[in-house]
């Protein structure tokens, strides 16, 4: 809304401030932060009144029994606050913002159905893995097809000129200067893999109080910096990053995500008063992967989201090992449960994973100067 009001700046001068992405990003961060902290207690009380409570997994009852009955589906609050902030400060005509909005709301709907079935059927498994994966593939496939058919306007900056825009179905390689890998039609399954993988990785990480929320914050801050650089002509030229026209607008979306996550962490930190549920984890993880795809930093996302990658790999390794050898590599998967069973207190696991996540994001940002 404020982005469009900026068009009236010739009538009212101060409105021109809303033309600047930095101003709108700051406001998009502050507003959901304040609103989430203010609305949070009423939202949690409503969840309790409607008995929207965490049921728990059978394997975790021994050491997480105290969490049973904690309100869940807090992702509704996060997604609502992000959406409200984007409607206020975002440019919905921007292609990247509209696609991000589609992915976030679509995956939130898949997660909502999953959470709803868990609550109504009193079954911790919720929506079957087959249908959950189908929903993720349809949504990520839509993004992949859109980018393949109508490639983003991108190019390398050389002598103050954008010399090419033929980077639709391609990816960049971290640490290496001026290397573009063209995938052709393989770009479509690659995009699906990134979005679905990111969505499920965050979902697997969401097992301890504030763990996924804090790690998502670290990743969002890092990606916000990368999107602003990628969408800024001069900065992308200086740092030798692929210039993506209009990508800087994604920074406003990420600002809204950061604000909503910070506000939610107020209630989700140990001991949690509310969980985000699949409604939040699937949608936020999918948005994370989508942003990386838009700015051609899919491979760098492996570093930025290193905690999520480790959590997902621990499950894959555990299942593969048990099916092939009958032995388990970890005491329990995902990885955070392994450390709990190794004697680490839950708060220690959470904070140490946060620290590692922030270190990884700093490493990822440092790679910009290595190019």
VENQUI-V892648 format. One record per residue. N is the residue number from 0. RES is the residue in three letters. PHI is phi in degrees with one decimal (999 if undefined). Layout:
# VENQUI-V892648
N,RES,PHI
N,RES,PHI
This chain:
# VENQUI-V892648
0,UNK,999
1,UNK,-69.1
2,UNK,-62.8
3,UNK,-76.6
4,UNK,-64.5
5,UNK,-62.2
6,UNK,-68.2
7,UNK,-96.1
8,UNK,-62.3
9,UNK,-71.1
10,UNK,-94.2
11,UNK,-135.5
12,UNK,-49.0
13,UNK,-58.6
14,UNK,-65.2
15,UNK,-64.8
16,UNK,-59.2
17,UNK,-77.1
18,UNK,-77.1
19,UNK,-86.4
20,UNK,-63.6
21,UNK,-62.0
22,UNK,-65.9
23,UNK,-68.2
24,UNK,-66.4
25,UNK,-61.2
26,UNK,-67.1
27,UNK,-65.8
28,UNK,-84.2
29,UNK,-68.7
30,UNK,-61.4
31,UNK,-65.9
32,UNK,-61.6
33,UNK,-66.1
34,UNK,-64.6
35,UNK,-64.6
36,UNK,-66.0
37,UNK,-73.4
38,UNK,-79.9
39,UNK,-45.1
40,UNK,-59.4
41,UNK,-69.2
42,UNK,-64.3
43,UNK,-63.2
44,UNK,-64.6
45,UNK,-66.7
46,UNK,-61.6
47,UNK,-64.9
48,UNK,-63.9
49,UNK,-91.5
50,UNK,57.2
51,UNK,-87.4
52,UNK,-118.2
53,UNK,-66.2
54,UNK,-91.8
55,UNK,85.3
56,UNK,-92.2
57,UNK,-57.8
58,UNK,-71.9
59,UNK,-100.2
60,UNK,-62.6
61,UNK,-65.5
62,UNK,-121.3
63,UNK,-127.3
64,UNK,-61.3
65,UNK,-69.0
66,UNK,-84.2
67,UNK,-60.5
68,UNK,96.0
69,UNK,-70.5
70,UNK,-55.7
71,UNK,-126.8
72,UNK,66.3
73,UNK,-64.1
74,UNK,-58.9
75,UNK,-59.9
76,UNK,-67.5
77,UNK,-62.0
78,UNK,-63.7
79,UNK,-63.8
80,UNK,-68.1
81,UNK,-62.9
82,UNK,-60.9
83,UNK,-61.7
84,UNK,-65.6
85,UNK,-67.4
86,UNK,-62.7
87,UNK,-77.9
88,UNK,-118.1
89,UNK,-88.6
90,UNK,-106.2
91,UNK,-71.6
92,UNK,-81.4
93,UNK,-70.8
94,UNK,-60.9
95,UNK,-68.1
96,UNK,-65.1
97,UNK,-66.0
98,UNK,-68.2
99,UNK,-62.2
100,UNK,-60.6
101,UNK,-61.7
102,UNK,-63.4
103,UNK,-62.5
104,UNK,-67.9
105,UNK,-63.4
106,UNK,-71.2
107,UNK,-63.5
108,UNK,-66.8
109,UNK,-61.9
110,UNK,-64.9
111,UNK,-63.2
112,UNK,-60.8
113,UNK,-61.0
114,UNK,-63.9
115,UNK,-63.9
116,UNK,-66.6
117,UNK,-60.7
118,UNK,-79.2
119,UNK,-77.1
120,UNK,-90.5
121,UNK,54.0
122,UNK,-122.2
123,UNK,-59.6
124,UNK,-79.5
125,UNK,63.9
126,UNK,-64.8
127,UNK,-62.4
128,UNK,-57.7
129,UNK,-63.9
130,UNK,-73.9
131,UNK,-63.8
132,UNK,-65.1
133,UNK,-61.4
134,UNK,-61.6
135,UNK,-65.2
136,UNK,-66.9
137,UNK,-61.1
138,UNK,-68.1
139,UNK,-67.8
140,UNK,-65.0
141,UNK,-63.9
142,UNK,-65.2
143,UNK,-60.6
144,UNK,-64.7
145,UNK,-62.1
146,UNK,-71.8
147,UNK,-75.5
148,UNK,-76.1
149,UNK,-121.3
150,UNK,-58.8
151,UNK,-68.3
152,UNK,-80.2
153,UNK,-137.2
154,UNK,-178.3
155,UNK,-86.2
156,UNK,-92.4
157,UNK,-143.5
158,UNK,54.4
159,UNK,64.3
160,UNK,-131.1
161,UNK,-82.7
162,UNK,-90.1
163,UNK,-157.0
164,UNK,-123.9
165,UNK,-92.5
166,UNK,-122.0
167,UNK,-66.4
168,UNK,-97.8
169,UNK,-148.0
170,UNK,-134.8
171,UNK,-98.9
172,UNK,-109.0
173,UNK,-61.8
174,UNK,73.8
175,UNK,-114.5
176,UNK,-85.2
177,UNK,58.2
178,UNK,-116.2
179,UNK,-119.4
180,UNK,-102.4
181,UNK,-88.4
182,UNK,-104.6
183,UNK,63.4
184,UNK,-69.3
185,UNK,-66.6
186,UNK,-62.5
187,UNK,-64.3
188,UNK,-63.8
189,UNK,-64.9
190,UNK,-61.7
191,UNK,-60.2
192,UNK,-60.7
193,UNK,-64.8
194,UNK,-69.0
195,UNK,-65.3
196,UNK,-63.1
197,UNK,-64.8
198,UNK,-61.4
199,UNK,-72.8
200,UNK,-65.0
201,UNK,-66.0
202,UNK,-60.9
203,UNK,-69.4
204,UNK,-74.8
205,UNK,-76.9
206,UNK,-127.5
207,UNK,-127.2
208,UNK,-62.0
209,UNK,78.7
210,UNK,-63.1
211,UNK,-65.5
212,UNK,-62.0
213,UNK,-65.1
214,UNK,-67.6
215,UNK,-63.5
216,UNK,-60.6
217,UNK,-59.7
218,UNK,-65.7
219,UNK,-65.7
220,UNK,-62.8
221,UNK,-62.5
222,UNK,-67.9
223,UNK,-61.4
224,UNK,-63.8
225,UNK,-67.4
226,UNK,-67.3
227,UNK,-64.7
228,UNK,-65.8
229,UNK,-63.3
230,UNK,-94.0
231,UNK,-108.4
232,UNK,-54.8
233,UNK,-71.2
234,UNK,-65.3
235,UNK,-64.8
236,UNK,-66.7
237,UNK,-66.0
238,UNK,-92.5
239,UNK,57.6
240,UNK,-104.3
241,UNK,-59.0
242,UNK,-79.2
243,UNK,-116.7
244,UNK,-61.1
245,UNK,73.6
246,UNK,-70.3
247,UNK,-60.7
248,UNK,-64.4
249,UNK,-63.1
250,UNK,-59.4
251,UNK,-64.3
252,UNK,-61.7
253,UNK,-67.1
254,UNK,-60.7
255,UNK,-63.0
256,UNK,-65.5
257,UNK,-61.9
258,UNK,-62.3
259,UNK,-65.3
260,UNK,-67.4
261,UNK,-61.9
262,UNK,-64.2
263,UNK,-69.0
264,UNK,-62.8
265,UNK,-55.0
266,UNK,-105.3
267,UNK,-92.9
268,UNK,-69.1
269,UNK,-64.4
270,UNK,-79.0
271,UNK,-65.8
272,UNK,-92.0
273,UNK,-157.8
274,UNK,-109.2
275,UNK,-76.6
276,UNK,68.3
277,UNK,-65.6
278,UNK,-56.2
279,UNK,-87.4
280,UNK,-66.2
281,UNK,-66.1
282,UNK,-71.3
283,UNK,-68.2
284,UNK,-63.2
285,UNK,-64.0
286,UNK,-63.7
287,UNK,-60.1
288,UNK,-64.4
289,UNK,-65.0
290,UNK,-61.5
291,UNK,-59.9
292,UNK,-66.9
293,UNK,-60.5
294,UNK,-100.0
295,UNK,60.6
296,UNK,-122.1
297,UNK,-61.7
298,UNK,-72.9
299,UNK,-68.2
300,UNK,-61.6
301,UNK,-61.3
302,UNK,-79.9
303,UNK,-56.6
304,UNK,-99.4
305,UNK,-56.7
306,UNK,-63.7
307,UNK,-63.1
308,UNK,-62.7
309,UNK,-63.5
310,UNK,-63.7
311,UNK,-66.8
312,UNK,-63.8
313,UNK,-62.4
314,UNK,-69.7
315,UNK,-61.3
316,UNK,-64.6
317,UNK,-61.4
318,UNK,-66.0
319,UNK,-62.9
320,UNK,-65.2
321,UNK,-67.8
322,UNK,-73.9
323,UNK,-92.4
324,UNK,-118.6
325,UNK,78.0
326,UNK,-115.1
327,UNK,-103.0
328,UNK,-78.2
329,UNK,-107.6
330,UNK,-62.5
331,UNK,-165.1
332,UNK,-114.5
333,UNK,-65.7
334,UNK,-57.8
335,UNK,-62.9
336,UNK,-69.9
337,UNK,-60.3
338,UNK,-70.4
339,UNK,-62.2
340,UNK,-71.9
341,UNK,-85.3
342,UNK,110.3
343,UNK,-76.4
344,UNK,-68.8
345,UNK,-54.4
346,UNK,-59.9
347,UNK,-68.3
348,UNK,-60.7
349,UNK,-61.4
350,UNK,-65.0
351,UNK,-66.9
352,UNK,-66.8
353,UNK,-60.0
354,UNK,-59.6
355,UNK,-61.5
356,UNK,-62.4
357,UNK,-67.8
358,UNK,-63.1
359,UNK,-64.3
360,UNK,-67.1
361,UNK,-67.2
362,UNK,-62.8
363,UNK,-63.1
364,UNK,-67.7
365,UNK,-66.7
366,UNK,-65.8
367,UNK,-61.9
368,UNK,-81.6
369,UNK,-78.0
370,UNK,-90.0
